[in-house]
């Protein structure tokens, strides 16, 4: 949370994708992202929004350098690494690094 709060201030990058795939007795990735967004939102830093250059997540929160993308049940767990990661890299990570001097 400390790093995410720092990233919400704009000085760092924090990107996370998640799905609603069951996680035994633990929260799903989507539930975890929602909890992170709530915590950051309580600090006045993260807002729900949309980003046209990525596949539409079910929910998305962003603020400063924080990007939390909840893809629900649409993509498999493995699909986040094999299909979504290149798109996230192109839309969010690469532009952020290119902007760093």
C-alpha positions in Angstrom: 0.0 0.0 0.0 2.9 2.4 0.7 4.3 1.9 -2.8 0.8 2.2 -4.4 0.2 5.5 -2.4 3.6 6.8 -3.6 2.7 5.9 -7.2 -0.7 7.6 -6.8 1.3 10.7 -6.2 2.7 10.4 -9.7 6.3 9.6 -9.0 6.2 5.8 -9.6 4.2 3.4 -11.7 2.0 0.7 -10.2 0.0 -1.5 -12.6 -2.0 -4.5 -11.7 -4.5 -6.7 -13.6 -6.8 -9.2 -12.0 -9.6 -11.6 -12.7 -12.5 -12.9 -10.7 -11.2 -16.5 -10.9 -11.8 -18.3 -7.6 -8.9 -18.3 -5.2 -9.9 -21.0 -2.7 -10.4 -19.4 0.7 -8.6 -16.2 -0.4 -10.0 -13.1 -2.1 -10.0 -13.1 -5.9 -7.6 -10.8 -7.7 -10.6 -8.5 -8.5 -11.6 -8.3 -4.8 -8.0 -7.5 -4.0 -7.8 -4.7 -6.6 -11.1 -3.3 -5.2 -9.7 -3.2 -1.7 -6.5 -1.4 -2.9 -8.7 1.1 -4.8 -10.8 1.7 -1.7 -7.8 2.2 0.4 -6.2 4.6 -2.1 -9.6 6.3 -2.6 -9.8 7.0 1.1 -6.6 8.9 0.6 -8.2 10.9 -2.2 -6.0 9.5 -5.0 -7.7 6.9 -7.2 -10.8 7.3 -9.4 -12.7 4.8 -11.5 -12.3 5.6 -15.2 -11.9 4.2 -18.7 -9.0 3.8 -21.1 -9.8 3.4 -24.8 -6.4 1.9 -25.8 -6.9 -1.3 -23.8 -9.5 -4.0 -23.9 -12.4 -2.8 -21.7 -11.9 -4.1 -18.2 -15.0 -4.6 -16.0 -13.6 -2.0 -13.6 -10.6 0.3 -13.8 -9.2 2.7 -11.3 -6.4 5.1 -11.9 -4.8 8.1 -10.3 -1.3 9.4 -10.7 0.9 6.4 -11.6 -1.6 3.8 -10.4 -3.6 1.6 -12.9 -5.7 -1.2 -11.5 -7.5 -3.2 -14.1 -10.2 -5.8 -13.2 -11.0 -8.0 -16.2 -13.6 -10.1 -14.3 -14.1 -13.6 -15.8 -13.3 -12.6 -19.4 -9.6 -13.6 -19.4 -8.0 -16.7 -17.9 -5.4 -16.3 -15.3 -2.7 -17.3 -17.8 -4.2 -14.9 -20.3 -3.2 -12.0 -18.2 0.4 -12.9 -18.8 0.1 -14.0 -22.4 -2.6 -11.8 -23.9 -3.1 -8.8 -21.7 0.4 -8.1 -20.7 1.6 -7.0 -24.1 -1.4 -4.7 -24.4 -0.9 -3.2 -20.9 2.8 -2.8 -21.7 2.0 -0.9 -24.9 -0.7 1.3 -23.4 0.7 2.1 -19.9 4.2 0.8 -19.1 6.1 1.7 -22.2 4.7 5.3 -22.4 5.5 5.8 -18.8 9.2 4.7 -19.2 9.5 6.8 -22.4 8.4 9.8 -20.4 11.0 9.3 -17.7 14.1 11.5 -18.2 
